[in-house]
Amino acid sequence: MQALLGIDIGTSGCKALLIAADGAVIAAQTETYPLSQPHPGWSEQDPELWVEGARKAVAGALAKAPEIEISCIGLSGQMHGLTPLDEGHRVLRPAILWNDQRNGAECAAITEAAGGLEGVLAATNNRMLVGYTGGKILWMRNHEPELFARMKVMLNPKDYLRLRLTGEVASEVSDASGTGLFDVRRRQWAKGLIEVAGIDPALLPPVFESQVITGRVSAIGADLFGLPEGIPVAGGGGDAVIQTIGSGVIAPGELQSTIGTAGILAAALDSPQDNPDGRLQVFCNVAPDKWHCMGVSLNAGGAMGWFRETLWAGSDGTLTPFDQIVAEAAQSPAGGRGLLFLPYLNGERCPHPDPGARGAFVGLTARHRRGDLARAVMEGVVHAFADMHALMKPMGIDGQIVKASGGGARSPLWRQIQADMFGCDVVTTDGAAEGAAFGAALVAGLAIGVWPDVASAARSCRDLTRERPDPGTAQVYARAHRAYRNLYPALSETFGALGEAIFDQ
């Protein structure tokens, strides 16, 4: 039986997924690994953890379907990570990840060198955000000069896995878009920006369209991963981009929401529309004739995890199951009895590109109970999505349907909050339930002609659940969102003062 293999290098684990030519899932396996935070605001991982996680995940999936023959492999992974390699392709230091906050000064320096925000947007159509790979390269140059002098190439996480699988140094357009050094309009490196930033272009890998075969499993890769030598490996895609096709989002009017550690609202574009103030991200889509628009909140499921660990832990350290927390949240009315939550616990990216933003409960009274707080946290994440959608509407992204994904999509309450706040149906699909690995497998199929085009591949995604909006609740949320929108402008100066006070200590 022929199958397609998708491998996703996530922040907390690797997933390997086998699907058939009709999109049906054959087998899956996930292997977890840890995250290192050696200093406040730092986030790192040893790339060998990705390799070992992928090796175990692939072995586990294959053990569940020993009769299959893999036709092609697609790769996905967490975006923006810097994996620095020396001349022999040896890793020089732990990878600096997407949620790392250390490189603010370097991002500001690149922006200034480009002539300010307008110059950066002209070059890439995106801000140089803290967390993007470009600022990390300069951080290494400024803070680890001896290691930087030995760096000969940098790769994003999934592209490091490609190197170990195939021996090839390569990337593709969607992940390259997230470096902050890529001209997404022309789908090529932004040579002028790279030059003024003082970055050697030789550090950046060759870039291909996502559906191009970028290598084949080498003899070394075959031995390491337990795969037959010679299997083609497609370009793949960054997880935030490739999972839209995995949810079946490709047509105008479709939105994808992802509630994972971070929160993402995304849509496909037929052209690389201008991103006037750079608060959204406009990347290359995995389809060669489409682009990808998204807003990314750094705090979504992660905010709920913080809430659980902080306020729902027993005296012995045991944590209350999420289902129980959500059940209590469901007992609170829409709007949490007048309680709002700003989910900016790790700074924010969209709609407010502010590493110094802080979280806040606003409206607390003596009558509020923990179920109200739980509901406010869940609603706060969706309010952030609504803020992002307001930025997308001028691009013609009207949101006729939301396709929910990520761990948060397993909650009917969280899906219903989205339906009521957006005023449209919210569905989950079998592809979205499998995450970015499903999109990677679809791209693998596109690379070898299993489907003639992306729209055909997207039709492999079948609906699993559907929530419809309640007009009365929608009115409650409309009023609540007007209040929510005013909170960041009112509190941003205070956030800055608190950050300075904490720094001074």
HUJOWO-V341085 format. One record per pair of residues at least 4 apart in sequence whose C-alpha atoms are under 8 Angstrom apart, sorted by the first residue. I is the first residue (numbers start at 1). J is the second residue. If there is no record, write none. Layout:
I:J
I:J
This chain:
1:67
1:68
1:69
2:20
2:21
2:68
2:69
2:70
2:71
3:18
3:19
3:20
3:21
3:68
3:69
3:70
3:71
3:72
4:18
4:19
4:20
4:21
4:70
4:71
4:72
4:73
4:74
4:441
4:442
4:444
4:445
5:16
5:17
5:18
5:19
5:70
5:71
5:72
5:73
5:74
5:440
5:441
5:444
6:15
6:16
6:17
6:18
6:73
6:74
6:75
6:76
6:437
6:438
6:439
6:440
6:441
6:442
6:444
7:14
7:15
7:16
7:17
7:54
7:58
7:73
7:74
7:75
7:76
7:437
7:440
7:441
8:14
8:15
8:16
8:75
8:76
8:77
8:158
8:239
8:436
8:437
8:440
9:13
9:14
9:15
9:50
9:54
9:76
9:77
9:78
9:157
9:158
10:14
10:15
10:77
10:78
11:35
11:78
12:32
12:33
12:34
12:35
13:30
13:31
13:32
13:33
13:34
13:50
13:53
14:30
14:31
14:32
14:50
14:53
14:54
14:57
15:28
15:29
15:30
15:31
15:54
15:57
15:58
15:437
16:28
16:29
16:30
16:54
16:57
16:58
16:61
16:437
17:25
17:26
17:27
17:28
17:29
17:58
17:61
17:434
17:437
17:438
17:441
18:25
18:26
18:27
18:28
18:61
18:441
19:23
19:24
19:25
19:26
19:27
19:438
19:441
20:24
20:25
20:26
21:445
21:450
22:460
23:442
23:460
23:461
24:460
26:65
27:61
27:62
27:64
27:65
28:57
28:60
28:61
29:57
29:58
29:60
29:61
30:57
31:53
31:54
31:56
31:57
32:53
33:49
33:50
33:53
34:45
35:43
35:44
35:45
36:43
36:44
36:45
37:41
37:42
37:43
37:44
38:42
38:43
38:44
41:100
41:101
41:102
42:96
42:99
42:100
42:101
42:102
43:96
43:97
43:98
43:99
43:100
43:101
44:94
44:95
44:96
44:97
44:100
45:49
45:94
45:95
45:96
45:97
46:50
46:93
46:94
46:95
47:51
47:83
47:91
47:94
47:95
47:157
47:160
48:52
49:53
50:54
50:157
50:161
51:55
51:161
51:164
52:56
53:57
54:58
54:225
55:59
55:224
55:225
55:226
56:60
57:61
58:62
58:225
59:63
59:225
59:226
60:64
61:65
62:66
62:68
70:231
71:231
71:232
72:231
72:232
72:233
72:234
72:444
72:445
72:447
72:448
73:231
73:232
73:233
73:234
73:440
73:441
73:444
74:233
74:234
74:235
74:236
74:440
74:441
74:442
74:443
74:444
75:158
75:162
75:233
75:234
75:235
75:236
75:237
75:437
75:440
75:441
76:158
76:236
76:237
76:238
76:239
76:242
76:436
76:437
76:439
76:440
77:157
77:158
77:237
77:238
77:239
77:436
78:98
78:157
78:158
78:238
78:239
78:240
79:97
79:98
79:156
79:157
79:175
79:178
79:238
79:239
79:240
80:97
80:98
80:131
80:132
80:133
80:156
80:175
80:178
80:179
81:95
81:96
81:97
81:98
81:131
81:132
81:133
81:155
81:156
81:157
82:95
82:96
82:97
82:133
82:136
82:137
82:154
82:155
82:156
82:157
83:91
83:93
83:94
83:95
83:96
83:154
83:155
83:156
83:157
83:160
84:91
84:92
84:93
84:95
84:151
84:152
84:153
84:154
84:155
85:89
85:90
85:91
85:92
85:150
85:151
85:152
85:153
85:154
85:155
86:90
86:91
86:92
86:150
86:151
86:152
86:153
87:150
87:151
87:152
87:153
89:153
92:147
92:151
96:100
96:136
97:131
98:131
98:132
98:133
99:131
99:298
100:130
100:131
101:130
101:131
101:355
102:130
103:107
103:130
103:131
103:135
103:136
103:139
104:108
104:130
104:135
105:109
106:110
106:135
106:136
106:138
106:139
107:111
107:128
107:129
107:130
107:134
107:135
108:112
108:128
109:113
109:197
110:114
110:128
110:135
110:196
110:197
111:115
111:116
111:117
111:119
111:120
111:128
112:116
112:117
113:196
113:197
114:119
114:120
114:193
114:196
114:197
115:119
115:120
116:120
117:121
117:127
117:277
118:122
119:123
120:124
120:125
120:126
120:127
120:128
120:193
121:125
121:126
121:127
121:275
121:276
121:278
123:182
123:183
123:190
123:192
123:193
124:180
124:181
124:182
124:183
124:184
124:185
124:190
125:183
125:184
125:185
125:274
125:275
125:278
125:281
125:282
126:180
126:275
126:278
126:279
126:280
126:281
126:282
127:180
127:278
127:279
127:281
128:132
128:134
128:135
128:180
129:135
129:180
129:349
129:353
130:135
130:355
131:135
131:136
132:136
132:178
132:179
132:180
133:137
133:178
133:179
133:180
134:138
134:179
134:180
134:181
135:139
136:140
137:141
137:199
138:142
138:199
139:143
139:144
140:144
140:145
140:147
140:148
141:145
141:148
141:149
144:148
145:149
146:150
147:151
151:203
152:202
152:203
153:202
153:203
153:204
153:205
154:203
154:204
154:205
155:159
155:160
155:171
155:204
155:205
156:160
156:171
156:175
157:161
158:162
158:238
159:163
159:169
159:170
159:171
160:164
160:169
161:165
162:166
162:167
162:168
162:169
162:170
162:233
163:167
163:168
163:169
163:170
164:168
164:220
164:221
165:216
165:217
165:218
165:220
165:221
165:222
165:225
166:215
166:216
166:217
166:218
166:220
166:221
166:233
167:215
167:218
167:221
168:214
168:215
169:205
169:206
170:205
170:206
170:207
170:208
170:214
171:175
171:176
171:205
171:206
171:207
171:208
171:235
172:176
172:206
172:207
172:208
172:209
172:210
172:235
172:236
172:237
173:177
173:184
173:187
173:188
173:207
173:208
173:209
173:210
173:237
173:284
173:285
173:286
174:178
174:210
174:237
174:238
174:241
174:283
174:284
174:285
174:286
175:179
175:237
175:238
176:180
176:181
176:182
176:189
176:207
177:181
177:182
177:183
177:184
177:283
177:284
178:182
178:283
181:189
181:190
181:193
181:194
182:187
182:188
182:189
182:190
183:187
183:188
183:189
183:190
184:188
184:272
184:282
184:283
184:284
185:272
185:284
187:284
188:207
190:194
191:195
191:201
192:196
193:197
194:198
194:199
194:200
194:201
195:199
195:200
195:201
199:203
200:204
208:212
208:214
208:235
209:235
209:286
209:288
210:234
210:235
210:236
210:237
210:286
210:287
210:288
210:443
211:234
211:235
211:236
211:286
211:287
211:443
211:444
211:446
211:447
212:234
212:235
212:447
213:232
213:233
213:234
213:235
213:447
214:232
214:233
214:234
214:235
215:232
215:233
215:234
216:229
216:230
216:231
216:232
216:233
217:221
217:222
217:227
217:228
217:229
217:230
217:231
217:232
217:233
218:222
218:229
218:230
219:223
219:229
220:224
221:225
221:226
221:227
221:229
222:226
222:227
222:228
222:229
223:227
233:444
234:443
234:444
234:447
236:242
236:286
236:440
236:443
236:444
237:241
237:242
237:286
237:440
238:242
239:243
239:436
240:244
240:264
240:436
241:245
241:285
241:286
241:292
242:246
242:285
242:286
242:436
242:439
242:440
243:247
243:432
243:435
243:436
243:437
243:438
243:439
243:440
244:248
244:249
244:250
244:256
244:266
244:267
244:439
245:249
245:250
245:439
245:442
245:454
245:457
245:458
246:431
246:432
246:435
246:436
246:437
246:438
246:439
246:440
246:442
246:458
246:461
247:256
247:403
247:404
247:405
247:428
247:429
247:430
247:431
247:432
247:439
247:458
247:461
248:429
248:431
248:457
248:458
248:459
248:460
248:461
249:254
249:255
249:256
249:267
249:268
249:403
249:458
250:254
250:267
250:268
250:454
250:455
250:458
251:268
251:455
252:267
252:268
252:269
252:397
253:267
253:397
253:398
253:399
253:400
253:401
254:267
254:268
254:397
254:399
254:400
254:401
254:402
254:403
255:265
255:266
255:267
255:399
255:400
255:401
255:402
255:403
256:264
256:265
256:266
256:267
256:402
256:403
256:404
256:405
257:263
257:264
257:265
257:266
257:385
257:402
257:403
257:404
257:405
258:262
258:263
258:264
258:265
258:404
258:405
258:406
258:408
258:409
259:263
259:264
259:300
259:301
259:404
259:405
259:406
259:407
259:408
259:409
260:300
260:301
260:302
260:406
260:407
260:408
261:298
261:299
261:300
261:301
261:302
261:303
262:296
262:297
262:298
262:299
262:300
262:301
262:302
263:296
263:297
263:298
263:299
263:300
263:301
263:381
263:385
264:294
264:295
264:296
264:297
264:385
265:294
265:295
265:296
265:385
265:388
265:389
266:292
266:293
266:294
266:295
267:292
267:293
267:294
267:397
268:285
268:290
268:291
268:292
268:293
269:273
269:290
269:291
269:292
269:293
270:289
270:290
270:291
271:289
271:290
271:291
272:282
272:283
272:290
272:291
273:282
273:395
275:279
275:280
275:281
275:282
279:295
279:349
279:350
279:351
279:352
279:353
279:391
280:293
280:294
280:295
280:296
280:350
280:351
280:388
280:391
280:392
281:292
281:293
281:294
281:295
282:291
282:292
282:293
282:294
283:291
283:292
283:293
284:288
284:290
284:291
284:292
285:289
285:290
285:291
285:292
286:290
286:291
286:443
287:291
287:454
293:392
295:349
295:350
295:351
295:385
295:388
296:349
296:350
296:351
297:348
297:349
297:350
297:351
297:384
298:344
298:346
298:347
298:348
298:349
299:303
299:343
299:344
299:345
299:346
299:348
299:381
300:304
300:343
300:381
301:305
301:407
301:408
302:306
303:307
303:343
303:345
303:377
304:308
304:374
304:377
304:378
305:309
306:310
307:311
307:312
307:374
307:377
308:312
308:313
308:319
308:320
308:322
308:325
309:313
309:319
312:319
312:320
313:317
313:318
313:319
313:320
314:318
314:319
314:320
320:324
320:325
321:325
322:326
323:327
324:328
325:329
325:371
325:374
326:330
326:371
326:374
326:375
326:411
326:413
327:331
328:332
328:370
328:371
328:372
328:374
329:370
329:371
329:372
329:373
329:374
329:375
330:371
330:375
330:413
331:371
332:336
332:337
332:371
332:372
332:375
333:337
334:375
334:473
334:476
334:477
335:339
335:340
335:375
335:376
335:379
335:476
335:477
335:480
336:340
336:372
336:373
336:375
336:376
337:368
337:372
338:363
339:361
339:362
339:363
339:364
339:372
339:373
339:376
340:361
340:362
340:363
340:376
340:377
340:379
340:380
340:480
340:484
341:359
341:360
341:361
341:362
341:376
341:377
341:379
341:380
342:358
342:359
342:360
342:361
342:362
342:377
342:380
342:381
342:484
342:487
343:358
343:359
343:360
343:377
343:380
343:381
343:384
344:348
344:357
344:358
344:359
344:360
345:357
345:358
345:359
346:355
346:357
346:358
347:354
347:355
347:356
347:357
347:358
348:352
348:353
348:354
348:355
348:356
348:357
349:353
349:354
349:355
350:388
351:384
351:387
351:388
351:391
356:495
356:496
356:499
357:492
357:495
357:496
358:495
364:368
368:372
368:373
369:373
370:374
371:375
372:376
373:377
374:378
375:379
376:380
377:381
378:382
378:414
379:383
379:414
379:417
380:384
381:385
382:386
382:417
382:418
382:421
383:387
383:421
383:481
383:484
384:388
385:389
386:390
386:421
386:422
387:391
387:485
388:392
389:393
389:397
390:394
392:396
392:397
392:398
393:397
393:398
399:422
399:424
400:424
400:425
401:424
401:425
401:426
401:427
402:419
402:424
402:425
402:426
402:427
403:426
403:427
403:428
403:429
404:409
404:415
404:426
404:427
404:428
404:429
404:432
405:409
405:428
405:432
405:433
405:435
406:410
406:432
406:433
406:435
408:414
409:414
409:415
409:428
411:415
412:416
412:467
413:417
414:418
415:419
415:426
415:427
415:467
416:420
416:426
416:467
416:468
416:469
417:421
418:422
418:423
418:426
419:423
419:424
419:425
419:426
419:467
419:468
419:469
419:470
420:424
420:468
420:469
420:470
420:471
420:473
420:474
420:477
421:469
421:474
421:477
421:478
422:469
422:474
423:469
423:470
423:471
423:474
424:468
424:469
425:466
425:467
425:468
425:469
426:466
426:467
426:468
427:463
427:464
427:465
427:466
427:467
428:432
428:433
428:463
428:464
428:465
428:466
429:433
429:461
429:462
429:463
429:464
429:465
430:434
430:461
430:462
430:463
430:464
431:435
431:438
431:439
431:460
431:461
431:462
432:436
432:438
432:461
434:438
435:439
436:440
437:441
438:442
439:443
440:444
441:445
442:446
442:457
443:447
444:448
445:449
445:450
445:451
446:450
446:451
446:452
446:453
446:454
446:457
451:456
451:457
452:456
452:457
453:457
454:458
455:459
456:460
457:461
469:473
469:474
470:474
471:475
472:476
473:477
474:478
475:479
476:480
477:481
478:482
479:483
480:484
481:485
482:486
483:487
484:488
485:489
486:490
487:491
488:492
489:493
491:495
492:496
493:497
494:498
495:499
496:500
497:501
498:502
499:503
500:504
501:505
